[in-house]
Amino acid sequence: FGFNEHHQNEIINYMRFARAKRTLRLKTIDSCLQDLKDSRLVEDTFTVDEVSEMLDGLQVVVRGEVDTELLNTAHTNVLLLRQLFSQAEKVLPRLQSDISELENRELLEQVAEFEKTDFKSGRKTNQEISRPKLAPLNEGGVSELLNKEIGRLQEENDKLKARLRTLESQATGALDERSKAERALKDLQGIQGEQQLAVQSQEVSSLEDTVASLQAEFQKSLSAKEASQRDLQENLVSAKHELLRVQEQLTLAEKELDKKFQETAAYRNMKEILSKKNDQMKDMRRRLQK
């Protein structure tokens, strides 16, 4: 991007922060999906209403997570701009931004390429990057103020380094004390080791018996559930066969009833009357045509 090394490192820090937040939110969405699988997908078949209900619930959760992340990203960017503007107002009265450049596809592709190459191969970690907040300008009075601020920050940095050395020495002493305590603990464990081992063996045996009992009960309940499912499936198949047989019998009965009705005297008489009426209608049409 044509920045100096400090600004390059600042961009790397922000991109690391954004990637960490993005990864965390994706893990949250994966957790929502896994919760749905574990809590709802416990049967072999579902109705359309049940699937629709599960998808609606998942939509609400995922929509809330994405909305929260987008809102948090916008607020985070506002805080970042606040820091930059507050620093810039000390040297420049106004800064301007071009919102249209935020959707520049070429620049966005450059950022993506930067994340793949320079960002992954950054030489400095977050702790190794110095953080002066202001950069000197060529103006006389402002440059002097900035130099004073940088000097003050360097003094604070020296004080922090001295404090860090003190903390390191204290940490070294604490590590020595910890090593002594661990050796003393090992000696004490050597004395009480056999008794603790016997107690632990009993506890382990008890836990193993409990686990074995639970596994047996679980296997028994699982076998009973599988047997019940098989019975239900067999009953369902037999019920379908019975339904088909009854439908076939109803069809045959309807045909037989229709056949018997056609053989009745009333049906024959009605048919003859209709035939005579049709003949009369034909004769009347011929006479009308003449």
N, C-alpha and C positions, 0 to 999 in steps of 0.2 A: 504493500500500500504506500510505500515511500515514507514511512514514519521512521523516527529514530529508534534506538534500541529500547529505551525506556517505554515509549508508547507502544512499541511492538509487544513488550512483555505485559503491559496493562491489558491489551486486547486478548492475549493468551489467557490471562487470569480470568477475564470475564467469560471467555468461551468455555473454559473449564467449569466455571460456576454454572453456566447455562446448560452444559451437557450433563452435569451432575443432577440438576433439577429435572431435566428431561428424562434421564434414566430412572430417577425415583418415581416420577409420575407414571412412566410406562410399567414399572413394577407394580404400582398400585392398581392399574387397569388389569394387568395379568392376574393379580390377586383377586379382583372382582370376578373375573371369568372363572378362576379356579374355585372360588366360593360357590358360584352358581352350579358348577359341575358337581361339587361335593355335596351340596345341600339339596339340589332339585333333581339331578339326573340319577335317580336311584331305581328307576323302573325301565322295563324293556320297551314299552310303548307309551305314547302320549297322544292326547287329542289335540285338535287344532287350537282350541281355546286355551289348553294348558301351555302349549308352545308359545302362543301369542302372549299369554300372561308373563311367562319367563322372559321373553324378549323385551316386553315393555319394561319390566323391572330392571333388566340389564341396561336398557337404553337410558333410563333415569339415572342409574349409578354412573355409567360411563360419561353421560352428558355433564353430570355434576362435576366429575373429576376433571374433564377437559375444560369446562368453564372456569373452574377454580384455578387451573394451571395458567390459562390465558390471562385471567384477571391478575394473578400474582406476577406473571411476566410483565404485564403492562405497568403495574405498580413498581416492580423492581427497576424497570427502565426509567421511570420517573425519578426514582431515588438516585440512579446513576447520573441522569441529566442534572439533577439538583446539585450533586457534588461538583460536576464540571462547570456549571454556570456560576456557582458560588466562588470557585477559584478564578474563573475568567473575569468576573466583575471587579476583581481587585486590580486588573491591568487594562481591561477593555470595557467600555460602557455597555456595549451590546454585542450579542452573538446572533447569527441568523442560521436557520436550518431550512433545507429544501426537502419537504415531505415527499415530493414525487421521486426523489432519488432512492427512497426506501423500497421502491418496487422496480428498481433498475435491474433487469435480468442479468445483464453482463456483470454488474458489480456483485450481485448475489452469487453468480457462478464463481467469481474470484474469491469470495469469502469461503465458499464450499471447498474450492481447491486449496485455499490457505489452511483450512482445518485438516485436510487430508495430508498435507506435506509439512509446512512450517510449524503448524500447531503441534503435530505429533512428534516432531523432531526438535522441540524447544530445548535449549541447553540448560535453562534455569528453572528451578522449582519455585513454588510460591514463597518459601521461606528465604530463598537466596536473592530474590528481586528486591532492590531498594525502592523506596516509595516516597521520593520527594514529590510534593503535590503541585509545585509551581515551576515553570520554566522561564529563564531570563529572557528579556527582550532587549532591543537595541536602544530603547529610550533611557535617558540618563537617570532621572529620579526614580522611575519605576524599577530600573535595573538595580539600583542601589538597595531599594527596599527588598527586592527579591533576593539579592545576595545576603542581606541580613537574615532574612527568613531561612535561607538555606544554611547559613552558619548556625542559626539556632537549632535547626533540625539535626545538623551534624553533631552539635553538642549533646542533644538528647540521645542521639544514636550512640555516642561514646558512653554516656551514662548507662544506657540499656545494655551495651556490651559488657561493661563492668559488672552490672547486676547479673547478667547471664553467667559470667565467669564465677561469681559468688554462688549462684544457684547450682552451677555444675559441681563446684567443690562440695557443697552441701549434699548434692545428690550422690556424689562419690562416697562420702561418709555414710550416707544412708544405705547405700549398696553394701558397704563393708559390714555395717551392723546387721543387715539382712542376711549376709552370708554366714556371720557368726550364729545368728538365730537359727538358720537352717541346719547348720552343723549340730547345734544343741538339740534341735528337734529330731534329727536323725538318730542321735545317741539315745534320746528318750524313746523313740520308736523302736530302737533295737531292744530296749529292755521290755517294753510292753508289746512287742510285735507278736509273740506267740499267742498271748491272750486275745489281742484284737483279731488275729487271724482266725482263731477258733470261733469268736463271736461273728465275724464276717462270714465264715463258712456256714454257720447255722442260718444266718440271715439269707445268704445266697440260696441255700437249700430250700428254705421256706418260700422265697420268691419264685424259685423254679417250680415248686409244687403248685403254687398259686397260678403261675402262668400256664402250666400244663392243664390244670383244672379249667381255667378260662378257655384255653384252646379246645378242650374236649367239649365244653358247653357250646362254644361258637360253632364247632363242626356239627354238633348234634342239631342246633337250631338251623344251620345252613342246609343240612340234609332234609330236615322237616320242611323247610321252605321250598326246596327243589321238588320234593315229592308233592307238595301242595300245588305247585305250579304245573307239574305234569298232569295231576288229576284235573285241574282246571282246564288245561289245554285239551285233554281227552274228552271232558264233558262238553266243551265248546264244539269240538269236531262232531261228536255224536248228535248234539243239538242241531247243528247245521244239516247233517244228513237227515234227521227226522223232519226238519222244516222242508227240505227238498221233497221228501216222500209225501208229506201232507199236501204240498202244492201240486205235486203230480196227481195225487188222488182227487183233489178239487177240480183240476182241469178235466180229468176223465169223467167225473160226476157231472160237470157242466155239459160236456159233449153228450153224455148219455141222456141227461135231462132234455136237452134240445132235440135229440133224436126221438125220444118218447113223445115230446110235445108235437112234433111234426106228424106223428102217427095217429094222433087223436082225431075223432070225428069233427070236433069244433074247428080244428086247424084246417082240415080238408074242406069243410063247408065254407069257411072264410076264404080259402084260396079260390074255390069255385066262384063265389060271389065276386071277388076281385077280378077274376078272369072275365066273367060276364060283363062287369062294368067297363073293363078295358075294351072289350069288343064293341059295346054300345058307344063308348067315346070315339073309337075309330070310325064307326059307321056314321055318327053325327058329324065328325070332321069332314068325311067324304061328301055327305049331303050338303054341308055348308059350302064346301068348295064348288060344288055344282051350282 
